[in-house]
Amino acid sequence: MAGPTSIDAYIDAAAPAAQPALRRIREIVRAVAPEAEETISYRMAAFRQGRILIYFAAFKSHIGIFPPIKVDASLEKALAPYRGPKGNLRFPLSAPMPYDLIERVVRAAAKT
C-alpha cells in the first residue's frame, strides 16, 4: 500500500489532533533550514539537506522526531523526559507541544 508522497498529503492523512503540531514543526524546520528539501522517507515527513536533517511523524498518542541527535548537556537535560527507548523523541499529543524545544533540536540537527 502506497503512503503519502508529499508532506502536505502526510499531514492531511494524519489524525486531526496531530495536524496542527505537524504543520508547526514543518514551519520551524523551514525557518531554521530554508534550503532543506521536503520529502517522504520511511513513510514519514522529512527534510533533506545533503542528508536527512530530520524526520517527524504522527503516532496515536505522540509526535515522533527522528533520528536521535547528540546535543549539548543543557539541551540533553531538557530532552530527557521526551527520549524514547532508542533515543528518538516522543512528544505527547496530550500535553502542550514544546515548540521552542523542538526548534532547538532542529537547530542542533542543522549544525551536525
Residue, then its C-alpha position, 0 to 999 in steps of 0.5 A: m500500500a502506497g503512503p503519502t508522497s508529499i508532506d502536505a498529503y502526510i499531514d492531511a492523512a494524519a489524525p486531526a489532533a496531530q495536524p496542527a503540531l505537524r504543520r508547526i514543526r514543518e514551519i520551524v524546520r523551514a525557518v531554521a533550514p530554508e534550503a532543506e528539501e521536503t520529502i517522504s522517507y520511511r513513510m514519514a515527513a522529512f527534510r533533506q539537506g545533503r542528508i536527512l536533517i530530520y524526520f517527524a511523524a504522527f503516532k496515536s498518542h505522540i509526535g515522533i522526531f527522528p533520528p536521535i541527535k547528540v546535543d549539548a548537556s543543557l539541551e540533553k537535560a531538557l530532552a530527557p523526559y521526551r527520549g524514547p527507548k532508542g533515543n528518538l523523541r516522543f512528544p505527547l499529543s496530550a500535553p502542550m507541544p514544546y515548540d521552542l524545544i523542538e526548534r532547538v533540536v532542529r537547530a542542533a540537527a542543522k549544525t551536525 
